[in-house]
Amino acid sequence: MCKGLAGLPASCLRSAKDMKHRLGFLLHMSDSSEHHHHSSHFRKDREAVSHRVSPEEVKKWAESLENLIGHESGLSAFRAFLKSEFSEENIDFWISCEEYKKIKSPYKLHHKAKKIYNEFISVHATKEVNLDSYTREETCRNMLDPKVNCFDEAQKKIFNLMEKDSYRRFLRSRFYLELASVPSCGAEKLRGAKSPADLPSLLPRYA
């Protein structure tokens, strides 16, 4: 195992530099497809993802959606990928719900609940998420007296939707595979992998 910069073999240092360069390059490619009104937010995402992330961490992102969005760089990479498809509203809603549950002040909780509802759930929402009518109505009723768990069911539905759809696309995208193909110390078998078929251990098997 590599321990500290002083003891890193040349191959490890090259892998770390290669990973950083690939992250910046891939996000730059996605950035070029964005409209001007997305560019500022996308640059912030790119800066977050450009922090050093090891190939081992990238491989863990393929184990579950929880691993992906539970990692700061993984979340930024996933959001950047969704923004390149103009479909970031689901992950933005999920992030907003996570932030909401950390609020302690009842006043701030009520204000944030109204903001989330108007932005993602209302029929006039600017970034409306895809919820079934029952969950939407239940969440609407929760707005009468917002509690810390008032978005739990809606958040769960959106998480499941991402897990079955956009997460799978992310894992099979060039965006992810280019990151996962960077060799790590002692992981020579990953060297030169270019397609999903070359990376069977990285991709979860779905029924």
CYANA upper distance limits for C-alpha pairs under 8 A (distance plus 0.5 A):
  1 MET  CA    185 CYS  CA      8.28
  2 CYS  CA      7 GLY  CA      7.14
  2 CYS  CA      8 LEU  CA      6.06
  2 CYS  CA      9 PRO  CA      8.11
  2 CYS  CA     12 CYS  CA      8.22
  2 CYS  CA    185 CYS  CA      8.23
  3 LYS  CA      7 GLY  CA      6.37
  3 LYS  CA      8 LEU  CA      7.13
  4 GLY  CA      8 LEU  CA      6.89
  8 LEU  CA     12 CYS  CA      6.58
  8 LEU  CA     13 LEU  CA      7.08
  9 PRO  CA     13 LEU  CA      7.14
 10 ALA  CA     14 ARG  CA      6.66
 11 SER  CA     15 SER  CA      6.64
 11 SER  CA    185 CYS  CA      7.29
 12 CYS  CA     16 ALA  CA      6.72
 12 CYS  CA    184 SER  CA      7.04
 12 CYS  CA    185 CYS  CA      6.10
 13 LEU  CA     17 LYS  CA      6.73
 14 ARG  CA     18 ASP  CA      6.40
 15 SER  CA     19 MET  CA      6.53
 15 SER  CA    182 VAL  CA      7.07
 15 SER  CA    183 PRO  CA      6.69
 15 SER  CA    184 SER  CA      6.59
 15 SER  CA    185 CYS  CA      8.38
 16 ALA  CA     20 LYS  CA      6.83
 16 ALA  CA     52 ARG  CA      7.64
 16 ALA  CA     53 VAL  CA      8.26
 16 ALA  CA     54 SER  CA      7.33
 17 LYS  CA     21 HIS  CA      6.68
 18 ASP  CA     22 ARG  CA      6.55
 18 ASP  CA    182 VAL  CA      7.61
 19 MET  CA     23 LEU  CA      6.68
 19 MET  CA     52 ARG  CA      7.95
 19 MET  CA     53 VAL  CA      7.74
 19 MET  CA     54 SER  CA      7.87
 19 MET  CA     55 PRO  CA      8.07
 19 MET  CA    179 LEU  CA      7.19
 19 MET  CA    182 VAL  CA      6.87
 20 LYS  CA     24 GLY  CA      6.88
 20 LYS  CA     50 SER  CA      6.57
 20 LYS  CA     51 HIS  CA      7.62
 20 LYS  CA     52 ARG  CA      6.47
 20 LYS  CA     53 VAL  CA      8.05
 21 HIS  CA     25 PHE  CA      6.54
 22 ARG  CA     26 LEU  CA      6.38
 22 ARG  CA    178 GLU  CA      7.92
 22 ARG  CA    179 LEU  CA      7.19
 23 LEU  CA     27 LEU  CA      6.66
 23 LEU  CA     49 VAL  CA      7.40
 23 LEU  CA     50 SER  CA      6.23
 23 LEU  CA    179 LEU  CA      7.55
 24 GLY  CA     28 HIS  CA      6.51
 24 GLY  CA     46 ARG  CA      7.52
 24 GLY  CA     49 VAL  CA      8.49
 24 GLY  CA     50 SER  CA      6.34
 25 PHE  CA     29 MET  CA      6.80
 26 LEU  CA     30 SER  CA      6.91
 26 LEU  CA    175 PHE  CA      6.92
 27 LEU  CA     31 ASP  CA      6.44
 27 LEU  CA     46 ARG  CA      6.60
 27 LEU  CA     80 ALA  CA      7.79
 28 HIS  CA     32 SER  CA      6.87
 28 HIS  CA     46 ARG  CA      8.39
 29 MET  CA     33 SER  CA      7.64
 30 SER  CA     34 GLU  CA      7.47
 30 SER  CA     80 ALA  CA      8.25
 30 SER  CA     81 PHE  CA      7.97
 30 SER  CA     84 SER  CA      6.09
 31 ASP  CA     39 SER  CA      7.41
 31 ASP  CA     42 PHE  CA      7.25
 31 ASP  CA     43 ARG  CA      8.35
 31 ASP  CA     84 SER  CA      7.71
 33 SER  CA     84 SER  CA      7.24
 34 GLU  CA     38 HIS  CA      6.62
 34 GLU  CA     39 SER  CA      7.05
 34 GLU  CA     83 LYS  CA      8.35
 34 GLU  CA     84 SER  CA      6.91
 35 HIS  CA     39 SER  CA      7.28
 38 HIS  CA     42 PHE  CA      6.57
 39 SER  CA     43 ARG  CA      6.65
 40 SER  CA     44 LYS  CA      7.22
 41 HIS  CA     45 ASP  CA      7.00
 42 PHE  CA     46 ARG  CA      6.62
 42 PHE  CA     80 ALA  CA      7.23
 42 PHE  CA     83 LYS  CA      8.29
 43 ARG  CA     47 GLU  CA      6.71
 44 LYS  CA     48 ALA  CA      6.94
 45 ASP  CA     49 VAL  CA      6.77
 45 ASP  CA     76 SER  CA      6.06
 45 ASP  CA     77 ALA  CA      8.02
 45 ASP  CA     79 ARG  CA      8.19
 45 ASP  CA     80 ALA  CA      6.85
 46 ARG  CA     50 SER  CA      6.47
 46 ARG  CA     76 SER  CA      7.92
 46 ARG  CA     77 ALA  CA      8.33
 46 ARG  CA     80 ALA  CA      7.87
 47 GLU  CA     51 HIS  CA      7.61
 48 ALA  CA     72 GLU  CA      8.26
 48 ALA  CA     73 SER  CA      6.81
 48 ALA  CA     76 SER  CA      6.89
 49 VAL  CA     72 GLU  CA      8.33
 49 VAL  CA     73 SER  CA      5.21
 49 VAL  CA     74 GLY  CA      7.90
 49 VAL  CA     76 SER  CA      6.05
 49 VAL  CA     77 ALA  CA      6.40
 50 SER  CA     73 SER  CA      8.29
 51 HIS  CA     73 SER  CA      7.76
 53 VAL  CA     57 GLU  CA      7.04
 53 VAL  CA     58 VAL  CA      7.74
 53 VAL  CA     73 SER  CA      7.76
 54 SER  CA     58 VAL  CA      7.00
 54 SER  CA    184 SER  CA      8.15
 55 PRO  CA     59 LYS  CA      6.71
 55 PRO  CA    179 LEU  CA      7.86
 55 PRO  CA    180 ALA  CA      6.64
 55 PRO  CA    181 SER  CA      8.46
 55 PRO  CA    182 VAL  CA      6.89
 55 PRO  CA    183 PRO  CA      7.42
 55 PRO  CA    184 SER  CA      6.37
 56 GLU  CA     60 LYS  CA      6.99
 56 GLU  CA    184 SER  CA      7.83
 57 GLU  CA     61 TRP  CA      7.21
 58 VAL  CA     62 ALA  CA      7.88
 58 VAL  CA     74 GLY  CA      8.08
 58 VAL  CA    179 LEU  CA      7.57
 58 VAL  CA    180 ALA  CA      6.46
 59 LYS  CA     63 GLU  CA      7.88
 59 LYS  CA    180 ALA  CA      6.72
 59 LYS  CA    202 LEU  CA      6.49
 60 LYS  CA     64 SER  CA      8.08
 60 LYS  CA     67 ASN  CA      6.95
 60 LYS  CA     68 LEU  CA      7.88
 61 TRP  CA     65 LEU  CA      7.41
 61 TRP  CA     67 ASN  CA      5.73
 61 TRP  CA     68 LEU  CA      4.81
 61 TRP  CA     74 GLY  CA      7.40
 62 ALA  CA     67 ASN  CA      8.24
 62 ALA  CA     68 LEU  CA      7.73
 62 ALA  CA    171 LEU  CA      7.09
 62 ALA  CA    202 LEU  CA      6.34
 62 ALA  CA    203 LEU  CA      6.41
 62 ALA  CA    204 PRO  CA      7.09
 63 GLU  CA     67 ASN  CA      7.29
 63 GLU  CA    202 LEU  CA      8.13
 63 GLU  CA    203 LEU  CA      8.16
 63 GLU  CA    204 PRO  CA      7.01
 64 SER  CA     68 LEU  CA      7.05
 65 LEU  CA     69 ILE  CA      6.69
 65 LEU  CA    163 GLU  CA      6.73
 65 LEU  CA    167 TYR  CA      7.22
 66 GLU  CA     70 GLY  CA      6.06
 67 ASN  CA     71 HIS  CA      6.83
 67 ASN  CA     74 GLY  CA      8.45
 68 LEU  CA     74 GLY  CA      5.37
 68 LEU  CA     75 LEU  CA      6.57
 68 LEU  CA     78 PHE  CA      8.14
 69 ILE  CA     74 GLY  CA      6.07
 69 ILE  CA     75 LEU  CA      4.69
 69 ILE  CA     76 SER  CA      8.48
 69 ILE  CA     78 PHE  CA      7.91
 70 GLY  CA     74 GLY  CA      7.74
 70 GLY  CA     75 LEU  CA      7.25
 71 HIS  CA     75 LEU  CA      6.45
 72 GLU  CA     76 SER  CA      6.83
 73 SER  CA     77 ALA  CA      6.52
 74 GLY  CA     78 PHE  CA      6.57
 75 LEU  CA     79 ARG  CA      6.57
 76 SER  CA     80 ALA  CA      6.51
 77 ALA  CA     81 PHE  CA      6.64
 78 PHE  CA     82 LEU  CA      6.76
 78 PHE  CA    167 TYR  CA      8.50
 78 PHE  CA    170 PHE  CA      7.60
 79 ARG  CA     83 LYS  CA      6.58
 79 ARG  CA     88 GLU  CA      6.75
 79 ARG  CA     91 ILE  CA      7.15
 80 ALA  CA     84 SER  CA      6.79
 81 PHE  CA     85 GLU  CA      7.23
 81 PHE  CA    170 PHE  CA      7.59
 81 PHE  CA    175 PHE  CA      7.80
 82 LEU  CA     86 PHE  CA      6.64
 82 LEU  CA     87 SER  CA      5.68
 82 LEU  CA     88 GLU  CA      5.38
 82 LEU  CA    166 SER  CA      8.15
 83 LYS  CA     87 SER  CA      6.29
 83 LYS  CA     88 GLU  CA      5.63
 88 GLU  CA     92 ASP  CA      6.65
 89 GLU  CA     93 PHE  CA      6.57
 89 GLU  CA    120 PHE  CA      8.10
 89 GLU  CA    127 LYS  CA      6.08
 89 GLU  CA    128 GLU  CA      7.57
 89 GLU  CA    129 VAL  CA      6.86
 90 ASN  CA     94 TRP  CA      6.77
 90 ASN  CA    129 VAL  CA      6.49
 90 ASN  CA    158 ILE  CA      6.83
 90 ASN  CA    159 PHE  CA      8.44
 90 ASN  CA    162 MET  CA      7.82
 91 ILE  CA     95 ILE  CA      6.61
 91 ILE  CA    162 MET  CA      8.47
 92 ASP  CA     96 SER  CA      6.62
 93 PHE  CA     97 CYS  CA      6.72
 93 PHE  CA    116 ILE  CA      8.04
 93 PHE  CA    120 PHE  CA      7.09
 93 PHE  CA    129 VAL  CA      8.16
 93 PHE  CA    155 GLN  CA      8.01
 94 TRP  CA     98 GLU  CA      6.86
 94 TRP  CA    155 GLN  CA      6.44
 94 TRP  CA    158 ILE  CA      7.81
 94 TRP  CA    159 PHE  CA      7.71
 95 ILE  CA     99 GLU  CA      6.80
 96 SER  CA    100 TYR  CA      6.52
 96 SER  CA    116 ILE  CA      7.53
 97 CYS  CA    101 LYS  CA      6.81
 97 CYS  CA    116 ILE  CA      8.40
 97 CYS  CA    151 PHE  CA      7.21
 97 CYS  CA    152 ASP  CA      8.37
 97 CYS  CA    155 GLN  CA      7.36
 98 GLU  CA    102 LYS  CA      7.43
 99 GLU  CA    103 ILE  CA      7.57
100 TYR  CA    109 LEU  CA      7.41
100 TYR  CA    112 LYS  CA      7.20
100 TYR  CA    113 ALA  CA      7.87
100 TYR  CA    148 VAL  CA      7.68
101 LYS  CA    148 VAL  CA      5.91
101 LYS  CA    149 ASN  CA      7.64
103 ILE  CA    108 LYS  CA      7.49
103 ILE  CA    109 LEU  CA      6.49
103 ILE  CA    148 VAL  CA      8.38
104 LYS  CA    108 LYS  CA      8.19
104 LYS  CA    109 LEU  CA      7.61
105 SER  CA    109 LEU  CA      6.50
106 PRO  CA    110 HIS  CA      6.69
107 TYR  CA    111 HIS  CA      6.82
108 LYS  CA    112 LYS  CA      6.48
109 LEU  CA    113 ALA  CA      6.51
109 LEU  CA    146 PRO  CA      7.79
109 LEU  CA    147 LYS  CA      8.02
109 LEU  CA    148 VAL  CA      7.85
110 HIS  CA    114 LYS  CA      6.83
110 HIS  CA    145 ASP  CA      8.48
110 HIS  CA    146 PRO  CA      6.39
110 HIS  CA    147 LYS  CA      8.46
111 HIS  CA    115 LYS  CA      6.86
112 LYS  CA    116 ILE  CA      6.65
113 ALA  CA    117 TYR  CA      6.62
113 ALA  CA    143 MET  CA      7.70
113 ALA  CA    146 PRO  CA      7.07
114 LYS  CA    118 ASN  CA      6.60
114 LYS  CA    143 MET  CA      7.73
115 LYS  CA    119 GLU  CA      6.58
116 ILE  CA    120 PHE  CA      6.38
116 ILE  CA    121 ILE  CA      7.87
117 TYR  CA    121 ILE  CA      5.39
117 TYR  CA    122 SER  CA      6.35
117 TYR  CA    125 ALA  CA      8.17
117 TYR  CA    140 CYS  CA      8.45
118 ASN  CA    122 SER  CA      5.70
118 ASN  CA    124 HIS  CA      7.75
118 ASN  CA    125 ALA  CA      5.80
118 ASN  CA    126 THR  CA      8.19
119 GLU  CA    125 ALA  CA      5.17
119 GLU  CA    126 THR  CA      5.88
119 GLU  CA    127 LYS  CA      6.21
119 GLU  CA    128 GLU  CA      7.24
120 PHE  CA    125 ALA  CA      5.73
120 PHE  CA    126 THR  CA      7.22
120 PHE  CA    127 LYS  CA      5.57
120 PHE  CA    128 GLU  CA      4.77
120 PHE  CA    129 VAL  CA      6.12
121 ILE  CA    125 ALA  CA      6.43
121 ILE  CA    128 GLU  CA      5.98
121 ILE  CA    129 VAL  CA      6.81
121 ILE  CA    131 LEU  CA      8.50
121 ILE  CA    136 ARG  CA      7.39
122 SER  CA    128 GLU  CA      7.55
123 VAL  CA    128 GLU  CA      7.83
124 HIS  CA    128 GLU  CA      8.21
129 VAL  CA    158 ILE  CA      8.19
130 ASN  CA    158 ILE  CA      7.98
131 LEU  CA    135 THR  CA      6.88
131 LEU  CA    136 ARG  CA      6.54
131 LEU  CA    154 ALA  CA      7.61
131 LEU  CA    157 LYS  CA      7.72
131 LEU  CA    158 ILE  CA      7.92
132 ASP  CA    136 ARG  CA      6.73
133 SER  CA    137 GLU  CA      6.55
134 TYR  CA    138 GLU  CA      6.60
135 THR  CA    139 THR  CA      6.59
135 THR  CA    153 GLU  CA      7.43
135 THR  CA    154 ALA  CA      6.64
136 ARG  CA    140 CYS  CA      6.67
136 ARG  CA    154 ALA  CA      7.86
137 GLU  CA    141 ARG  CA      6.78
138 GLU  CA    142 ASN  CA      6.86
139 THR  CA    143 MET  CA      7.08
139 THR  CA    150 CYS  CA      7.02
139 THR  CA    151 PHE  CA      6.90
139 THR  CA    153 GLU  CA      8.41
139 THR  CA    154 ALA  CA      7.61
140 CYS  CA    144 LEU  CA      8.06
142 ASN  CA    146 PRO  CA      6.11
142 ASN  CA    147 LYS  CA      8.07
142 ASN  CA    150 CYS  CA      6.07
143 MET  CA    150 CYS  CA      7.99
146 PRO  CA    150 CYS  CA      6.44
151 PHE  CA    155 GLN  CA      6.41
152 ASP  CA    156 LYS  CA      6.59
153 GLU  CA    157 LYS  CA      6.80
154 ALA  CA    158 ILE  CA      6.79
155 GLN  CA    159 PHE  CA      6.58
156 LYS  CA    160 ASN  CA      6.73
157 LYS  CA    161 LEU  CA      6.71
158 ILE  CA    162 MET  CA      6.70
159 PHE  CA    163 GLU  CA      6.60
160 ASN  CA    164 LYS  CA      6.74
161 LEU  CA    165 ASP  CA      6.58
161 LEU  CA    166 SER  CA      8.31
162 MET  CA    166 SER  CA      5.52
162 MET  CA    167 TYR  CA      6.15
163 GLU  CA    167 TYR  CA      5.63
163 GLU  CA    168 ARG  CA      7.40
164 LYS  CA    168 ARG  CA      6.98
165 ASP  CA    169 ARG  CA      7.01
166 SER  CA    170 PHE  CA      6.56
167 TYR  CA    171 LEU  CA      6.86
168 ARG  CA    172 ARG  CA      6.89
169 ARG  CA    173 SER  CA      6.42
170 PHE  CA    175 PHE  CA      7.75
170 PHE  CA    176 TYR  CA      6.81
171 LEU  CA    176 TYR  CA      6.23
171 LEU  CA    177 LEU  CA      7.49
171 LEU  CA    203 LEU  CA      7.32
172 ARG  CA    176 TYR  CA      7.48
172 ARG  CA    177 LEU  CA      7.33
172 ARG  CA    196 PRO  CA      6.94
172 ARG  CA    203 LEU  CA      8.34
173 SER  CA    177 LEU  CA      6.75
174 ARG  CA    178 GLU  CA      6.18
174 ARG  CA    195 SER  CA      8.37
175 PHE  CA    179 LEU  CA      7.50
176 TYR  CA    180 ALA  CA      6.74
177 LEU  CA    181 SER  CA      6.47
177 LEU  CA    194 LYS  CA      7.68
177 LEU  CA    195 SER  CA      7.46
177 LEU  CA    196 PRO  CA      7.70
178 GLU  CA    182 VAL  CA      7.56
178 GLU  CA    194 LYS  CA      7.64
180 ALA  CA    202 LEU  CA      8.35
181 SER  CA    190 LEU  CA      6.18
181 SER  CA    191 ARG  CA      6.85
181 SER  CA    192 GLY  CA      7.21
181 SER  CA    193 ALA  CA      5.85
181 SER  CA    194 LYS  CA      7.51
181 SER  CA    199 LEU  CA      8.37
182 VAL  CA    190 LEU  CA      7.51
182 VAL  CA    191 ARG  CA      7.08
182 VAL  CA    192 GLY  CA      8.45
183 PRO  CA    187 ALA  CA      6.30
183 PRO  CA    188 GLU  CA      6.56
183 PRO  CA    189 LYS  CA      8.35
183 PRO  CA    190 LEU  CA      6.05
183 PRO  CA    191 ARG  CA      5.72
184 SER  CA    188 GLU  CA      7.69
187 ALA  CA    191 ARG  CA      8.11
190 LEU  CA    198 ASP  CA      8.46
190 LEU  CA    199 LEU  CA      7.84
193 ALA  CA    198 ASP  CA      5.73
193 ALA  CA    199 LEU  CA      7.18
194 LYS  CA    198 ASP  CA      6.94
195 SER  CA    199 LEU  CA      7.40
196 PRO  CA    200 PRO  CA      7.11
196 PRO  CA    203 LEU  CA      8.04
199 LEU  CA    203 LEU  CA      7.41
